[in-house]
Amino acid sequence: MTEMMSGVEHAEDAKPETVLDGLGEQLVDQLVSRARAGGLKLTGEGGVLQQLTKRLLESALEGEITDHLGYDKYDPAGRGTGNSRNGTRSNTVLTDVGPVEIDVPRDRDSSFELRIVAKRQKRLTGVDEMVISLSAKGLTTGEISAHLAEVYGAEVSRQTISTITGKVVEGMVEWQNRRLDPVYPVIFIDAVHVKIRDGQVAN
C-alpha cells in the first residue's frame, strides 16, 4: 500500500504523454505468448484483450463509486450514510478492441456520475495500449496513476485518481492470478513448401 501511495504522490510530476513510450514489440510479444500458452485468442469476441479491457474498465468504475461514496464495497463504514451501492446495469461500449460489455455500478440516490464511461457513451478510445502494458506488467503504479490522470483530465482530484488506481491494480493482479482450465485443446498444423516448375523434371 505504501508503494502504491508513493507512486501516486509523484503522478503529477510524470509526463502523461511519455507514459506509454516504452510500449513496444517486446510487451506485445509477451502478451501473445501468454495467450498462446493458455490456449486463448488475443483479439475478437472473448479474446484476451477484450477480457482485459472489461476488467480494467470495471475496476476503474469500482474505484469511481468507492471515491463517490467514501467507502469500499461491503465496508461496515457505509452503514447509515444515507447512500449505498445499488447493484449494476449492463452497458456495451465500442473500444479499440471491439465491443465490450461492462457492468456499471449504481448508487441508491442516483447521485453517482460516471467519468471514464459517461452515461449513454457508446464509444471509448485510448485504453488499449494501457491494457496491453498492464497485462505485461510494463507499467509501475505511478505510471498507471499518471496515465489515468491523463484519461480522466484535470477535473478529477489526486485522491480520486489514487482510489481508481488502487482498484485498477487490484483488478489486473486478480486477473493475472486467475485459475486456468486444466486442459486446453491445441491444434498444430505444419506444412512443407516445395518450389517446382510445371512441365519440368528434377532429379
Secondary structure, DSSP 8 states (H G I E B T S, - for coil): -HHHHHHHHTGGGS-GGGTTTT--HHHHHHHHHHHHHTT--SSSTT-HHHHHHHHHHHHHHHHHHHHHHTS-TT-GGGTTSS--EEEEEEEEEEETTEEEEEEEEEETTS----SSS-TT--B--S-HHHHHHHHTT-S-HHHHHHHHHHHH-TTS-HHHHHHHHHHHHHHHHHHHT----S---------------TT----
